[in-house]
Amino acid sequence: MKVVSKKFVLGAPTQLNYTALLGSFLLSSGSINDGKMAIPLLKALAEHHPELEVKQVLADAGYDLAPIYKQIEGMEAQALIDYNRRNESPVECTDKYFRPLCKEGNSYRYDSFNAKSNTLKYTQPKECANCPFNDGTCQKVFKIKRDSDPRKYTVPARGSDRYYALYKKRTAVERVNAYLKEYFQTEKCEASRHEGTS
């Protein structure tokens, strides 16, 4: 299942700050941050559709918040959310996907996830076989606890083929959402201050 938490913005004035629960989606004013709506949406989904087994939650960087990862983990699902750096300094000895780097600067390869120990396993890069620095002291395997930073260490690991395969599902859903917005012309809807919207 693909859970896409989308706000349907009905062009409401920013003074209106309403949220209405309708089934398993939420309507809110345009002034509410997407991240603030994610947890109520996920809880509503679980409450109104307990028969659905959520396996992954795919979202953009607006949802990259620790409480959202915790909520998704509580649902026993995988969070595949774009990373938002937020002026954070880069993590030393890692690439942009937080994979460890060898002495030559090559990225270790994501190998597997061990659910029992909650660790991601990375193996030595292929380039290390012929590396002049490989004198037997290079680390062959890195194991990183996912709990050390769930925003950085997702399952499957960021940058892996499996991550990209799942991420493609998100882009497909985004195209459907864009079609629905156009078909229902939600961009052209406006709520008047004088209308009783609550």
C-alpha positions as CSV (number, residue, x, y, z in Angstrom):
1,M,0.0,0.0,0.0
2,K,1.2,3.5,-0.7
3,V,0.1,6.1,1.8
4,V,0.4,9.6,0.5
5,S,-0.6,12.3,2.9
6,K,-1.8,15.2,0.8
7,K,-3.6,18.3,1.8
8,F,-6.4,19.4,-0.5
9,V,-6.1,23.2,-0.3
10,L,-9.3,24.8,-1.2
11,G,-8.0,28.3,-1.5
12,A,-9.2,29.1,2.0
13,P,-8.1,32.5,3.4
14,T,-5.3,32.2,5.9
15,Q,-7.6,33.4,8.7
16,L,-9.5,30.2,8.5
17,N,-7.6,27.4,10.2
18,Y,-10.0,24.5,10.0
19,T,-9.4,20.8,9.8
20,A,-12.2,18.4,8.9
21,L,-11.7,14.6,9.1
22,L,-13.5,12.9,6.2
23,G,-13.0,9.2,6.1
24,S,-9.2,8.7,5.9
25,F,-8.1,12.0,4.6
26,L,-7.9,15.5,6.0
27,L,-8.8,18.9,4.6
28,S,-7.0,21.8,6.0
29,S,-6.4,25.4,5.3
30,G,-3.3,26.3,3.2
31,S,-1.6,27.9,6.2
32,I,-1.0,24.6,7.9
33,N,2.4,22.9,7.4
34,D,2.2,19.5,5.7
35,G,4.3,17.9,8.5
36,K,1.7,18.9,11.1
37,M,-1.0,17.0,9.3
38,A,0.9,13.8,8.9
39,I,0.4,12.2,12.3
40,P,-3.4,13.0,12.5
41,L,-3.7,11.6,9.0
42,L,-1.8,8.4,9.8
43,K,-3.8,7.9,13.0
44,A,-7.1,8.5,11.1
45,L,-6.0,5.9,8.5
46,A,-5.3,3.3,11.2
47,E,-8.6,4.1,13.0
48,H,-10.9,4.2,10.0
49,H,-9.2,1.4,7.9
50,P,-7.8,-1.2,10.4
51,E,-8.0,-3.8,7.6
52,L,-5.3,-2.0,5.6
53,E,-1.7,-3.1,6.2
54,V,0.5,-0.1,5.8
55,K,3.9,-1.2,4.5
56,Q,5.6,2.0,3.4
57,V,4.9,5.7,3.8
58,L,6.4,7.7,0.9
59,A,6.6,11.5,1.4
60,D,8.5,14.6,0.4
61,A,11.0,16.6,2.6
62,G,8.1,18.5,4.2
63,Y,7.4,15.4,6.3
64,D,11.0,14.8,7.4
65,L,10.3,15.2,11.2
66,A,11.3,12.7,13.9
67,P,7.8,12.4,15.4
68,I,6.5,11.3,11.9
69,Y,9.2,8.6,11.7
70,K,8.2,7.4,15.2
71,Q,4.5,7.3,14.2
72,I,5.3,5.3,11.1
73,E,7.5,2.9,13.0
74,G,4.7,2.4,15.5
75,M,2.6,1.3,12.6
76,E,5.3,-1.3,11.7
77,A,5.8,0.4,8.4
78,Q,8.8,1.8,6.5
79,A,9.3,5.5,6.2
80,L,10.7,6.7,2.9
81,I,10.8,10.4,3.3
82,D,13.1,12.8,1.4
83,Y,15.8,14.1,3.8
84,N,15.6,17.8,4.7
85,R,19.1,19.0,5.8
86,R,17.8,22.0,7.7
87,N,21.2,23.7,7.8
88,E,22.8,20.6,9.4
89,S,26.5,20.2,8.9
90,P,27.4,17.1,6.8
91,V,28.2,13.9,8.6
92,E,31.9,13.1,8.4
93,C,33.1,10.1,6.4
94,T,29.7,9.6,4.7
95,D,28.2,10.3,1.3
96,K,25.0,12.3,0.6
97,Y,23.0,9.1,1.4
98,F,24.8,8.7,4.8
99,R,26.7,5.6,3.5
100,P,30.2,5.1,5.0
101,L,33.1,6.1,2.8
102,C,36.3,4.1,2.4
103,K,39.8,5.7,2.6
104,E,39.7,6.4,-1.2
105,G,36.3,8.1,-0.8
106,N,34.1,5.4,-2.4
107,S,30.7,4.6,-0.9
108,Y,30.1,1.4,0.9
109,R,27.2,-0.6,-0.6
110,Y,23.9,-1.2,1.2
111,D,23.7,-5.0,1.8
112,S,20.7,-5.8,4.1
113,F,18.7,-4.9,7.1
114,N,18.6,-7.1,10.2
115,A,15.2,-6.5,11.9
116,K,16.3,-8.5,15.0
117,S,19.2,-6.2,15.8
118,N,17.7,-3.2,14.0
119,T,20.8,-2.6,12.0
120,L,21.6,-1.7,8.4
121,K,24.6,-3.6,6.9
122,Y,27.0,-1.9,4.4
123,T,29.7,-3.9,2.6
124,Q,33.0,-2.7,1.1
125,P,32.8,-0.9,-2.2
126,K,33.8,-2.9,-5.3
127,E,36.6,-0.4,-6.0
128,C,38.4,-1.6,-2.8
129,A,39.5,-4.8,-4.5
130,N,42.2,-2.9,-6.4
131,C,42.7,0.0,-4.1
132,P,46.3,0.9,-3.2
133,F,45.1,1.8,0.4
134,N,43.6,-1.6,0.9
135,D,46.4,-3.1,3.1
136,G,44.0,-5.3,5.1
137,T,43.1,-2.5,7.5
138,C,40.0,-1.3,5.7
139,Q,36.8,-2.2,7.4
140,K,34.9,-4.9,5.3
141,V,31.5,-4.3,6.9
142,F,29.7,-1.4,8.6
143,K,26.7,-2.1,10.7
144,I,24.7,1.0,11.7
145,K,21.8,1.0,14.2
146,R,18.8,2.5,12.6
147,D,17.8,4.0,15.9
148,S,20.9,6.1,15.9
149,D,19.1,8.5,13.5
150,P,15.9,7.2,11.8
151,R,15.8,10.3,9.5
152,K,19.2,9.3,8.0
153,Y,19.0,5.5,8.2
154,T,15.9,4.3,6.5
155,V,14.9,0.8,5.5
156,P,15.8,0.2,2.7
157,A,18.8,2.4,2.9
158,R,18.8,5.8,1.1
159,G,20.5,5.6,-2.3
160,S,19.9,1.8,-2.7
161,D,18.2,0.2,-5.7
162,R,15.4,-0.9,-3.5
163,Y,14.9,2.6,-2.1
164,Y,14.6,4.0,-5.7
165,A,12.2,1.2,-6.7
166,L,9.8,2.1,-3.9
167,Y,10.3,5.8,-4.5
168,K,9.1,5.5,-8.1
169,K,5.7,4.5,-6.6
170,R,5.6,7.9,-4.9
171,T,6.1,9.7,-8.2
172,A,3.3,7.7,-9.8
173,V,0.9,8.6,-7.0
174,E,2.0,12.3,-7.4
175,R,1.0,12.1,-11.1
176,V,-2.4,10.7,-10.1
177,N,-2.9,13.5,-7.5
178,A,-2.0,16.1,-10.1
179,Y,-4.6,14.6,-12.4
180,L,-7.3,14.6,-9.7
181,K,-6.5,18.2,-8.8
182,E,-6.9,19.2,-12.4
183,Y,-10.0,17.0,-12.9
184,F,-11.8,18.3,-9.8
185,Q,-10.4,21.8,-10.3
186,T,-9.4,22.1,-6.7
187,E,-6.9,24.9,-7.5
188,K,-9.8,27.1,-8.6
189,C,-12.0,26.5,-5.5
190,E,-12.3,29.3,-3.0
191,A,-13.9,29.5,0.4
192,S,-15.5,32.7,1.3
193,R,-15.1,34.2,4.7
194,H,-18.8,34.6,4.9
195,E,-19.4,30.9,4.3
196,G,-19.7,28.8,7.4
197,T,-16.7,26.5,6.9
198,S,-15.9,24.6,10.0
